[in-house]
């Protein structure tokens, strides 16, 4: 199977287990789930799907010579995502703004699908693959690098700003050291770290994007309260859920959906806001190899980045006091 990927170029996948998983219904469903949720309705550039990202993580792990088992785990890591990706986290998060609703259903969704039978056919242990603590290249806690974090950063960067030479430079600079991903150059390490913060500030946690997530989440909340949607419905794709909302004839829901268009304009106004919302904190402080061969972290080497990182954390924690001006 040849995959022409927007980040990594042409890649050939020849492992039968990977090919069969890619063709499975749970993976194919991800083609209908936009990685940037509600933002797809207000910005035309939001075209990345969970399917694109899942294949990208698998390809990146392959580039790192990860085991087939870890490549499988990378391919499957987003299978439990609900429609509209992290919008659903805004629906169910508690008062402390905890998120990642889909991770609660990771095992349940996979175990009830055809995936365990495919894994068993090729002698892979489903339970082991479901435990991401077994795969240090795929997932790592903040502020480290991991294949998941790297791929969505590069992929969303290209989606929002187009492909540029530094994408290729970044990909070639990631190396594996002691079973974790680090960067082989301090200048590139700083540049990638800054780009990650830029992506969070200007894309993932941008007030307009967060506002769109909250608006759609509110519509879904209403639909669930009115029994128009069930929890099971959320594990369909974006179009299915959006169509149900659109055809509900519920005026409260339709009023929310009307806001989700490219004309949506907001301001930040703590004194007179329609709602307060914030996205989850995303940042990196990756390890890199310095000119003397030692392993350091970017914030320990560059004071300006360290200062910016602390300001960024406070900015995310503050959240957004959203006042809708027009739509």
C-alpha positions, 0 to 999 in steps of 0.5 A: 500500500502506497500512501502519499502523505502531506507531511512525509511524502510517499511511503510504502506500507507492506505489513499485512496487519497494518494494511488490514487495520487501515482498511477496517471500518473503525479506521475508515470512520476517522476519514469523517472526523475533522481534527479541528472540530468546529473550526472547520465551519469557520475556516476553510483551511481546516481539512485534516482528519483523524484518519490523516493523523493516525496514518501520519503517526504510524508513518513517523513511527516507521521512520523511527524504526519502531516495532510493528507493534508500536506502529499498530498502536500509533495507527489505532490511538485515535480510533475512539475519537468522537465526532468533532474530535475535542469538541466533545471534551467541551461537552463533558468536561467538569468544572475544572475544565478536564478534557480528553473524553475520548480516552475514557472510551479507548478500550471499550470502542476498540474491543467491541470492533473488528480490531481484536480479531485482526490483531489476533489473526496476526498474533498481536496482544490487543491488551498490550497494544491498548496500553500506551505506556508500552510505547515510549515513542508513540506517547510521552507526558508533557513536555516531551516529544512523542510521535503523536505530538509531533505529527499533529503539530506538523500536520496542522502547521501545513494545513494552516500555513502551507508546506515550507522547507522547515517542515522537512528540516524538522522531520530530519532532525528528530532522533531516537535516544534511550527510547524517546524522541529528541532533536539533534540540534539546539537551534532547530529544537528552539525553533520547533518549540517556538512553532509549537507555542505559536500553533497553540496560541494562534490555532489550537487555543486561539479565542475564535477557535475555542469559541467555535468549540464551545458554541458547537458543544453547547448545541450538542449539550442541548441535543443530548438533554433533549434526547435528540442525540445519545452518547452512542451517536457521538461515535458516528462521524461529523456529518452524521452528528451535524445532520442530526443537529441541523434536522432537529428543528430545535430553535436553540440548537439551530441558533447555535449552528447559525453562529458557526460560519466564516463571518463569526467575530468575537472579542475578549471582554471579561466585563461583558462576555457571553461565556468563558472557556479555555482549551487544554494546556499544550506546550513542549520543552523538548530534549536536544543534543547540544554541540558538546553531545550533552542532552538538555532541554530548550527552556534550560538553555534559552531564557527567552523561551523559558520566559515565553513558556511561562507567560503562555501557560498563564495565558492558557490558564486565564482562558477566553472571555468571549463576547460574540460581536457578529455572525 
